[in-house]
Structures are given as C-alpha cells and as structure tokens.
Amino acid sequence: MPKISVIISTYERPTELARVLEGYTLQTFHDFEVVVADDGSGPETKAVCDRYASRLKLVHARHEHDGFRA
C-alpha cells in the first residue's frame, strides 16, 4: 500500500493531464499512487493514462459523463 494517494480530477484535458503526470514522474519521493478521477473523457485521456501507467502507480477511475460529477 502506498504511503500517499494523489487524486487528479479531469475531463477532456489530455494535454494538461500529461503535463501533470509528467511532473509526478520527476518526484524524488516514490511511495505514492496517482488516481486519475475521470469524469467521462474520451479515448485520448485513456491513452495518456495508459502511457503513464508503466512509469507511475496509476489508477484510472472513469465513469460516463452525465454533467459535472467530480
């Protein structure tokens, strides 16, 4: 179990999500997980999460978009 969980809320902002995740890959403290709370984004967001899953302890939690539900 990681010491810290970081939750990132996102919706249809894959470029910005990639920038945030890239920052977490550069941290010197590594005992953390990143949970991407996705409010129903398209496949681009999933692709970003998939790309970073090998570099971070990453969980992509997604539900269908039905208005703002972060």
N, C-alpha and C positions, 0 to 999 in steps of 0.2 A: 504494500500500500504506500503510495507516495506521501510525502510529508505535507505537500501543498497541492490544492486543486485550483487552477485558474480557469474561470468561466468567461468565454468571449461570446457575446451575443452578436449575431449577424443576420443580414437579409440582403441578398443581391449586391454584395460589395466584395467580389472575389479578389480584386487587386489590393484593396486595403487589408483584407484578411491575410493575404500572403505576406504583406509587409509586417503585420503584427506577429504572425507565426515565425517569420524570419528573425525577428528580434528575440523571440524566445529560444531559438536555436543558438544564439550567441551568449546566453547566460552562463555564468561560471558555476552557479548553483544548479544542480541537475535533478534533485529529488522532488520533482513536481510533475503533474499531468496537466494537459490543456484539454478542456471540454469546450467544443465549439457548439453553442446553442443556436441552431439554425432554424429560423422562422419560415421555412419553406422555400429556400432559394433553389435556383436551377442547377443544372449539372456542372456549371463552372465552379461553384462553391465546393461541390463534392470532389472535383478534380484537384482543387487546391488542398483540401483535407487529405486526399489520398497521397498527394505529392509529399506532404509533411509527415505523414504517419510513420514513415521509416526513420525520421530524424527526431521525433518527439513522442512521448507517451501521449497520444492524442485520441480523444473520443469525439466522434461526430454525432451529436444528438439532433435529429431533424424531425420535424413534423410538418404536415401540409399547411400551407399559408391560408389563413382564414382571418384576415385582419391582424392587427398588432397583438401578438401574444407572447412577447419575450418575457 
